[in-house]
Amino acid sequence: MRFVVVIDPLAIRDIQETINYYDEQSNGLGKRFESVLNSHFSTLKKNPLLRIRYDKVRCLTLKKFPFMVYFTVDENQKVVTIRAVFHTSLNPLNWDNRK
């Protein structure tokens, strides 16, 4: 059964800031980041039950971009909630208040 992906407003902010940053670096790069991210969200709709890394939080590393998606899964409701999208060089505990 497929899951529904819900994106927390703070994660939406993470995503938009990253898209804006990449667009400043190179025209169209933000769109490429968004496309890769959406592809990973599609993967999570099919199979979100990745290994738990922090408490109840799971992580998915993006391909081609140095970012990680932090998410939780409600197996009963079939909902994946994206909590954060952070650069892999950042301390992963910085988003702790988003759980």
N, CA, C and O atoms as CSV, one atom per row, in Angstrom:
chain,resi,resn,atom,element,x,y,z
A,1,MET,N,N,0.827,-1.181,0.000
A,1,MET,CA,C,0.000,0.000,0.000
A,1,MET,C,C,0.873,1.248,0.000
A,1,MET,O,O,1.909,1.284,0.665
A,2,ARG,N,N,0.467,2.249,-0.729
A,2,ARG,CA,C,1.222,3.496,-0.834
A,2,ARG,C,C,0.989,4.391,0.377
A,2,ARG,O,O,-0.073,4.376,0.999
A,3,PHE,N,N,2.002,5.153,0.681
A,3,PHE,CA,C,1.941,6.116,1.769
A,3,PHE,C,C,1.708,7.517,1.188
A,3,PHE,O,O,1.981,7.765,0.014
A,4,VAL,N,N,1.209,8.410,2.012
A,4,VAL,CA,C,1.054,9.816,1.653
A,4,VAL,C,C,2.226,10.570,2.256
A,4,VAL,O,O,2.583,10.343,3.412
A,5,VAL,N,N,2.827,11.463,1.485
A,5,VAL,CA,C,3.932,12.278,1.978
A,5,VAL,C,C,3.402,13.663,2.339
A,5,VAL,O,O,2.784,14.338,1.516
A,6,VAL,N,N,3.653,14.074,3.582
A,6,VAL,CA,C,3.277,15.401,4.081
A,6,VAL,C,C,4.575,16.111,4.440
A,6,VAL,O,O,5.456,15.531,5.075
A,7,ILE,N,N,4.685,17.371,4.029
A,7,ILE,CA,C,5.912,18.122,4.286
A,7,ILE,C,C,5.644,19.192,5.335
A,7,ILE,O,O,4.801,20.069,5.144
A,8,ASP,N,N,6.367,19.109,6.441
A,8,ASP,CA,C,6.270,20.083,7.526
A,8,ASP,C,C,6.648,21.471,6.979
A,8,ASP,O,O,7.532,21.574,6.129
A,9,PRO,N,N,5.990,22.533,7.454
A,9,PRO,CA,C,6.320,23.890,6.975
A,9,PRO,C,C,7.800,24.259,7.128
A,9,PRO,O,O,8.349,24.952,6.272
A,10,LEU,N,N,8.442,23.812,8.190
A,10,LEU,CA,C,9.878,24.102,8.344
A,10,LEU,C,C,10.710,23.371,7.297
A,10,LEU,O,O,11.729,23.889,6.841
A,11,ALA,N,N,10.284,22.181,6.917
A,11,ALA,CA,C,10.984,21.454,5.855
A,11,ALA,C,C,10.760,22.141,4.512
A,11,ALA,O,O,11.659,22.181,3.673
A,12,ILE,N,N,9.555,22.683,4.310
A,12,ILE,CA,C,9.294,23.445,3.082
A,12,ILE,C,C,10.244,24.633,3.013
A,12,ILE,O,O,10.770,24.957,1.948
A,13,ARG,N,N,10.459,25.277,4.150
A,13,ARG,CA,C,11.407,26.396,4.191
A,13,ARG,C,C,12.821,25.922,3.848
A,13,ARG,O,O,13.529,26.580,3.086
A,14,ASP,N,N,13.234,24.778,4.413
A,14,ASP,CA,C,14.551,24.205,4.082
A,14,ASP,C,C,14.688,24.019,2.577
A,14,ASP,O,O,15.694,24.396,1.974
A,15,ILE,N,N,13.660,23.434,1.989
A,15,ILE,CA,C,13.679,23.113,0.553
A,15,ILE,C,C,13.756,24.398,-0.273
A,15,ILE,O,O,14.563,24.494,-1.197
A,16,GLN,N,N,12.921,25.379,0.055
A,16,GLN,CA,C,12.899,26.620,-0.723
A,16,GLN,C,C,14.220,27.368,-0.612
A,16,GLN,O,O,14.717,27.899,-1.604
A,17,GLU,N,N,14.788,27.413,0.582
A,17,GLU,CA,C,16.089,28.070,0.753
A,17,GLU,C,C,17.165,27.382,-0.076
A,17,GLU,O,O,18.030,28.043,-0.652
A,18,THR,N,N,17.111,26.074,-0.136
A,18,THR,CA,C,18.103,25.323,-0.919
A,18,THR,C,C,17.913,25.567,-2.411
A,18,THR,O,O,18.884,25.769,-3.139
A,19,ILE,N,N,16.668,25.547,-2.864
A,19,ILE,CA,C,16.390,25.832,-4.278
A,19,ILE,C,C,16.899,27.226,-4.632
A,19,ILE,O,O,17.559,27.410,-5.655
A,20,ASN,N,N,16.596,28.196,-3.792
A,20,ASN,CA,C,17.056,29.577,-4.044
A,20,ASN,C,C,18.580,29.656,-4.095
A,20,ASN,O,O,19.143,30.320,-4.965
A,21,TYR,N,N,19.244,28.977,-3.162
A,21,TYR,CA,C,20.707,28.979,-3.130
A,21,TYR,C,C,21.272,28.383,-4.425
A,21,TYR,O,O,22.160,28.968,-5.045
A,22,TYR,N,N,20.757,27.227,-4.823
A,22,TYR,CA,C,21.275,26.580,-6.033
A,22,TYR,C,C,20.989,27.411,-7.277
A,22,TYR,O,O,21.815,27.457,-8.189
A,23,ASP,N,N,19.838,28.064,-7.330
A,23,ASP,CA,C,19.542,28.932,-8.479
A,23,ASP,C,C,20.505,30.108,-8.565
A,23,ASP,O,O,20.846,30.559,-9.658
A,24,GLU,N,N,20.943,30.604,-7.402
A,24,GLU,CA,C,21.937,31.679,-7.397
A,24,GLU,C,C,23.289,31.190,-7.911
A,24,GLU,O,O,24.051,31.957,-8.499
A,25,GLN,N,N,23.582,29.908,-7.685
A,25,GLN,CA,C,24.859,29.349,-8.107
A,25,GLN,C,C,24.898,29.086,-9.608
A,25,GLN,O,O,25.905,29.328,-10.275
A,26,SER,N,N,23.773,28.584,-10.123
A,26,SER,CA,C,23.711,28.234,-11.543
A,26,SER,C,C,22.254,28.160,-11.970
A,26,SER,O,O,21.430,27.530,-11.307
A,27,ASN,N,N,21.950,28.802,-13.074
A,27,ASN,CA,C,20.578,28.821,-13.577
A,27,ASN,C,C,20.078,27.392,-13.821
A,27,ASN,O,O,20.706,26.625,-14.550
A,28,GLY,N,N,18.960,27.048,-13.212
A,28,GLY,CA,C,18.363,25.729,-13.395
A,28,GLY,C,C,18.802,24.688,-12.377
A,28,GLY,O,O,18.208,23.612,-12.302
A,29,LEU,N,N,19.831,24.989,-11.591
A,29,LEU,CA,C,20.322,24.005,-10.628
A,29,LEU,C,C,19.298,23.782,-9.511
A,29,LEU,O,O,19.160,22.666,-9.011
A,30,GLY,N,N,18.591,24.826,-9.124
A,30,GLY,CA,C,17.547,24.678,-8.115
A,30,GLY,C,C,16.445,23.745,-8.595
A,30,GLY,O,O,15.921,22.943,-7.823
A,31,LYS,N,N,16.099,23.853,-9.859
A,31,LYS,CA,C,15.073,22.971,-10.440
A,31,LYS,C,C,15.562,21.521,-10.456
A,31,LYS,O,O,14.779,20.600,-10.224
A,32,ARG,N,N,16.846,21.318,-10.728
A,32,ARG,CA,C,17.403,19.956,-10.692
A,32,ARG,C,C,17.342,19.391,-9.281
A,32,ARG,O,O,16.997,18.224,-9.094
A,33,PHE,N,N,17.676,20.215,-8.277
A,33,PHE,CA,C,17.579,19.774,-6.887
A,33,PHE,C,C,16.146,19.376,-6.563
A,33,PHE,O,O,15.907,18.320,-5.977
A,34,GLU,N,N,15.194,20.221,-6.944
A,34,GLU,CA,C,13.779,19.938,-6.681
A,34,GLU,C,C,13.337,18.644,-7.349
A,34,GLU,O,O,12.575,17.874,-6.765
A,35,SER,N,N,13.800,18.402,-8.553
A,35,SER,CA,C,13.452,17.176,-9.274
A,35,SER,C,C,13.996,15.933,-8.571
A,35,SER,O,O,13.295,14.930,-8.434
A,36,VAL,N,N,15.253,16.010,-8.129
A,36,VAL,CA,C,15.850,14.882,-7.403
A,36,VAL,C,C,15.105,14.651,-6.090
A,36,VAL,O,O,14.833,13.509,-5.717
A,37,LEU,N,N,14.780,15.726,-5.401
A,37,LEU,CA,C,14.050,15.617,-4.139
A,37,LEU,C,C,12.676,14.975,-4.352
A,37,LEU,O,O,12.283,14.085,-3.597
A,38,ASN,N,N,11.954,15.421,-5.371
A,38,ASN,CA,C,10.636,14.843,-5.658
A,38,ASN,C,C,10.727,13.366,-6.011
A,38,ASN,O,O,9.840,12.586,-5.665
A,39,SER,N,N,11.783,12.988,-6.688
A,39,SER,CA,C,11.998,11.575,-7.001
A,39,SER,C,C,12.171,10.756,-5.721
A,39,SER,O,O,11.656,9.643,-5.613
A,40,HIS,N,N,12.889,11.309,-4.768
A,40,HIS,CA,C,13.077,10.621,-3.488
A,40,HIS,C,C,11.774,10.571,-2.689
A,40,HIS,O,O,11.513,9.594,-1.987
A,41,PHE,N,N,10.967,11.608,-2.795
A,41,PHE,CA,C,9.649,11.585,-2.139
A,41,PHE,C,C,8.784,10.471,-2.733
A,41,PHE,O,O,8.046,9.798,-2.013
A,42,SER,N,N,8.879,10.285,-4.033
A,42,SER,CA,C,8.139,9.192,-4.680
A,42,SER,C,C,8.593,7.836,-4.155
A,42,SER,O,O,7.778,6.931,-3.973
A,43,THR,N,N,9.868,7.698,-3.918
A,43,THR,CA,C,10.398,6.466,-3.337
A,43,THR,C,C,9.811,6.236,-1.953
A,43,THR,O,O,9.446,5.114,-1.602
A,44,LEU,N,N,9.722,7.309,-1.166
A,44,LEU,CA,C,9.180,7.182,0.187
A,44,LEU,C,C,7.696,6.803,0.174
A,44,LEU,O,O,7.221,6.148,1.101
A,45,LYS,N,N,6.974,7.200,-0.847
A,45,LYS,CA,C,5.564,6.814,-0.955
A,45,LYS,C,C,5.424,5.304,-1.094
A,45,LYS,O,O,4.450,4.716,-0.624
A,46,LYS,N,N,6.394,4.690,-1.737
A,46,LYS,CA,C,6.356,3.242,-1.986
A,46,LYS,C,C,6.944,2.434,-0.839
A,46,LYS,O,O,6.422,1.381,-0.475
A,47,ASN,N,N,8.045,2.944,-0.270
A,47,ASN,CA,C,8.729,2.191,0.771
A,47,ASN,C,C,9.451,3.127,1.740
A,47,ASN,O,O,10.639,3.399,1.564
A,48,PRO,N,N,8.748,3.620,2.759
A,48,PRO,CA,C,9.385,4.542,3.699
A,48,PRO,C,C,10.024,3.868,4.906
A,48,PRO,O,O,10.580,4.550,5.767
A,49,LEU,N,N,9.958,2.567,4.984
A,49,LEU,CA,C,10.390,1.888,6.207
A,49,LEU,C,C,11.893,1.637,6.222
A,49,LEU,O,O,12.356,0.502,6.335
A,50,LEU,N,N,12.632,2.724,6.105
A,50,LEU,CA,C,14.085,2.662,6.195
A,50,LEU,C,C,14.489,2.573,7.655
A,50,LEU,O,O,13.665,2.755,8.552
A,51,ARG,N,N,15.733,2.299,7.881
A,51,ARG,CA,C,16.258,2.157,9.243
A,51,ARG,C,C,16.067,3.448,10.037
A,51,ARG,O,O,16.298,4.541,9.520
A,52,ILE,N,N,15.649,3.317,11.284
A,52,ILE,CA,C,15.499,4.459,12.180
A,52,ILE,C,C,16.889,4.889,12.641
A,52,ILE,O,O,17.692,4.068,13.085
A,53,ARG,N,N,17.164,6.202,12.529
A,53,ARG,CA,C,18.483,6.710,12.908
A,53,ARG,C,C,18.485,7.508,14.195
A,53,ARG,O,O,19.439,7.426,14.969
A,54,TYR,N,N,17.436,8.280,14.442
A,54,TYR,CA,C,17.371,9.138,15.626
A,54,TYR,C,C,15.989,8.993,16.242
A,54,TYR,O,O,15.002,9.468,15.679
A,55,ASP,N,N,15.914,8.341,17.393
A,55,ASP,CA,C,14.639,8.153,18.063
A,55,ASP,C,C,13.680,7.466,17.092
A,55,ASP,O,O,13.859,6.281,16.811
A,56,LYS,N,N,12.673,8.160,16.571
A,56,LYS,CA,C,11.741,7.574,15.600
A,56,LYS,C,C,11.960,8.128,14.199
A,56,LYS,O,O,11.153,7.894,13.299
A,57,VAL,N,N,13.047,8.858,14.019
A,57,VAL,CA,C,13.302,9.546,12.760
A,57,VAL,C,C,14.160,8.694,11.837
A,57,VAL,O,O,15.158,8.100,12.244
A,58,ARG,N,N,13.740,8.659,10.599
A,58,ARG,CA,C,14.453,7.926,9.553
A,58,ARG,C,C,15.103,8.942,8.615
A,58,ARG,O,O,14.706,10.107,8.582
A,59,CYS,N,N,16.092,8.500,7.861
A,59,CYS,CA,C,16.802,9.404,6.961
A,59,CYS,C,C,16.969,8.779,5.586
A,59,CYS,O,O,17.114,7.565,5.444
A,60,LEU,N,N,16.946,9.632,4.591
A,60,LEU,CA,C,17.191,9.221,3.217
A,60,LEU,C,C,18.154,10.221,2.601
A,60,LEU,O,O,17.855,11.414,2.535
A,61,THR,N,N,19.299,9.748,2.154
A,61,THR,CA,C,20.300,10.606,1.537
A,61,THR,C,C,19.948,10.822,0.074
A,61,THR,O,O,19.607,9.880,-0.642
A,62,LEU,N,N,20.036,12.079,-0.363
A,62,LEU,CA,C,19.772,12.375,-1.769
A,62,LEU,C,C,20.957,11.956,-2.623
A,62,LEU,O,O,22.110,12.032,-2.198
A,63,LYS,N,N,20.655,11.520,-3.818
A,63,LYS,CA,C,21.707,11.232,-4.793
A,63,LYS,C,C,22.001,12.522,-5.549
A,63,LYS,O,O,21.084,13.268,-5.892
A,64,LYS,N,N,23.258,12.777,-5.803
A,64,LYS,CA,C,23.744,13.917,-6.581
A,64,LYS,C,C,23.777,15.235,-5.819
A,64,LYS,O,O,24.360,16.204,-6.304
A,65,PHE,N,N,23.175,15.295,-4.654
A,65,PHE,CA,C,23.210,16.508,-3.828
A,65,PHE,C,C,23.541,16.101,-2.393
A,65,PHE,O,O,23.071,15.062,-1.928
A,66,PRO,N,N,24.343,16.905,-1.681
A,66,PRO,CA,C,24.760,16.531,-0.320
A,66,PRO,C,C,23.711,16.895,0.739
A,66,PRO,O,O,23.975,17.677,1.653
A,67,PHE,N,N,22.533,16.320,0.595
A,67,PHE,CA,C,21.433,16.589,1.523
A,67,PHE,C,C,20.822,15.291,2.005
A,67,PHE,O,O,20.904,14.253,1.347
A,68,MET,N,N,20.203,15.378,3.181
A,68,MET,CA,C,19.525,14.238,3.762
A,68,MET,C,C,18.106,14.661,4.138
A,68,MET,O,O,17.886,15.752,4.664
A,69,VAL,N,N,17.151,13.775,3.858
A,69,VAL,CA,C,15.757,14.000,4.220
A,69,VAL,C,C,15.503,13.281,5.536
A,69,VAL,O,O,15.738,12.079,5.654
A,70,TYR,N,N,15.019,14.031,6.529
A,70,TYR,CA,C,14.675,13.471,7.833
A,70,TYR,C,C,13.154,13.346,7.885
A,70,TYR,O,O,12.441,14.317,7.634
A,71,PHE,N,N,12.658,12.152,8.210
A,71,PHE,CA,C,11.220,11.940,8.174
A,71,PHE,C,C,10.776,10.926,9.215
A,71,PHE,O,O,11.567,10.122,9.708
A,72,THR,N,N,9.487,10.986,9.535
A,72,THR,CA,C,8.872,10.004,10.420
A,72,THR,C,C,7.771,9.291,9.638
A,72,THR,O,O,7.271,9.787,8.629
A,73,VAL,N,N,7.415,8.115,10.139
A,73,VAL,CA,C,6.400,7.305,9.458
A,73,VAL,C,C,5.325,6.898,10.455
A,73,VAL,O,O,5.619,6.395,11.539
A,74,ASP,N,N,4.084,7.125,10.069
A,74,ASP,CA,C,2.947,6.610,10.821
A,74,ASP,C,C,2.413,5.438,10.007
A,74,ASP,O,O,1.683,5.622,9.033
A,75,GLU,N,N,2.786,4.236,10.421
A,75,GLU,CA,C,2.406,3.043,9.657
A,75,GLU,C,C,0.900,2.800,9.676
A,75,GLU,O,O,0.346,2.290,8.702
A,76,ASN,N,N,0.237,3.155,10.764
A,76,ASN,CA,C,-1.211,2.946,10.855
A,76,ASN,C,C,-1.974,3.855,9.901
A,76,ASN,O,O,-2.917,3.418,9.240
A,77,GLN,N,N,-1.570,5.110,9.829
A,77,GLN,CA,C,-2.242,6.080,8.965
A,77,GLN,C,C,-1.674,6.108,7.545
A,77,GLN,O,O,-2.244,6.731,6.649
A,78,LYS,N,N,-0.541,5.422,7.357
A,78,LYS,CA,C,0.146,5.395,6.057
A,78,LYS,C,C,0.596,6.797,5.638
A,78,LYS,O,O,0.390,7.221,4.501
A,79,VAL,N,N,1.224,7.514,6.603
A,79,VAL,CA,C,1.681,8.881,6.359
A,79,VAL,C,C,3.173,8.995,6.644
A,79,VAL,O,O,3.659,8.563,7.689
A,80,VAL,N,N,3.879,9.580,5.700
A,80,VAL,CA,C,5.286,9.927,5.868
A,80,VAL,C,C,5.332,11.436,6.054
A,80,VAL,O,O,4.837,12.182,5.209
A,81,THR,N,N,5.923,11.893,7.159
A,81,THR,CA,C,6.038,13.327,7.404
A,81,THR,C,C,7.498,13.739,7.262
A,81,THR,O,O,8.365,13.283,8.007
A,82,ILE,N,N,7.748,14.605,6.296
A,82,ILE,CA,C,9.092,15.130,6.082
A,82,ILE,C,C,9.313,16.204,7.141
A,82,ILE,O,O,8.587,17.198,7.185
A,83,ARG,N,N,10.318,16.003,7.995
A,83,ARG,CA,C,10.593,16.919,9.105
A,83,ARG,C,C,11.660,17.954,8.767
A,83,ARG,O,O,11.611,19.085,9.250
A,84,ALA,N,N,12.625,17.563,7.936
A,84,ALA,CA,C,13.713,18.480,7.591
A,84,ALA,C,C,14.429,17.975,6.351
A,84,ALA,O,O,14.408,16.784,6.040
A,85,VAL,N,N,15.063,18.905,5.652
A,85,VAL,CA,C,15.951,18.575,4.532
A,85,VAL,C,C,17.213,19.384,4.794
A,85,VAL,O,O,17.246,20.593,4.565
A,86,PHE,N,N,18.257,18.699,5.279
A,86,PHE,CA,C,19.476,19.378,5.718
A,86,PHE,C,C,20.683,18.944,4.913
A,86,PHE,O,O,20.784,17.807,4.452
A,87,HIS,N,N,21.595,19.895,4.760
A,87,HIS,CA,C,22.888,19.613,4.142
A,87,HIS,C,C,23.626,18.627,5.042
A,87,HIS,O,O,23.560,18.736,6.266
A,88,THR,N,N,24.307,17.691,4.461
A,88,THR,CA,C,24.965,16.642,5.248
A,88,THR,C,C,26.138,17.159,6.071
A,88,THR,O,O,26.609,16.460,6.967
A,89,SER,N,N,26.620,18.366,5.789
A,89,SER,CA,C,27.718,18.910,6.606
A,89,SER,C,C,27.217,19.547,7.904
A,89,SER,O,O,28.020,19.872,8.780
A,90,LEU,N,N,25.894,19.729,8.038
A,90,LEU,CA,C,25.335,20.324,9.251
A,90,LEU,C,C,25.174,19.273,10.337
A,90,LEU,O,O,25.052,18.080,10.059
A,91,ASN,N,N,25.175,19.735,11.566
A,91,ASN,CA,C,24.961,18.838,12.693
A,91,ASN,C,C,23.521,18.329,12.649
A,91,ASN,O,O,22.591,19.134,12.705
A,92,PRO,N,N,23.313,17.018,12.552
A,92,PRO,CA,C,21.954,16.485,12.444
A,92,PRO,C,C,21.099,16.735,13.673
A,92,PRO,O,O,19.875,16.626,13.597
A,93,LEU,N,N,21.697,17.061,14.784
A,93,LEU,CA,C,20.919,17.320,15.992
A,93,LEU,C,C,20.331,18.732,16.011
A,93,LEU,O,O,19.529,19.048,16.889
A,94,ASN,N,N,20.716,19.588,15.057
A,94,ASN,CA,C,20.195,20.954,15.007
A,94,ASN,C,C,18.703,20.994,14.740
A,94,ASN,O,O,18.050,21.973,15.101
A,95,TRP,N,N,18.158,20.000,14.143
A,95,TRP,CA,C,16.729,19.987,13.823
A,95,TRP,C,C,15.919,19.249,14.884
A,95,TRP,O,O,14.741,18.955,14.680
A,96,ASP,N,N,16.542,18.956,15.998
A,96,ASP,CA,C,15.918,18.146,17.050
A,96,ASP,C,C,14.542,18.673,17.484
A,96,ASP,O,O,13.680,17.886,17.877
A,97,ASN,N,N,14.331,19.969,17.418
A,97,ASN,CA,C,13.050,20.539,17.854
A,97,ASN,C,C,11.923,20.290,16.859
A,97,ASN,O,O,10.786,20.677,17.127
A,98,ARG,N,N,12.194,19.669,15.738
A,98,ARG,CA,C,11.174,19.414,14.718
A,98,ARG,C,C,10.515,18.050,14.855
A,98,ARG,O,O,9.578,17.758,14.113
A,99,LYS,N,N,10.964,17.209,15.769
A,99,LYS,CA,C,10.455,15.841,15.864
A,99,LYS,C,C,8.981,15.811,16.111
A,99,LYS,O,O,8.395,14.734,16.216
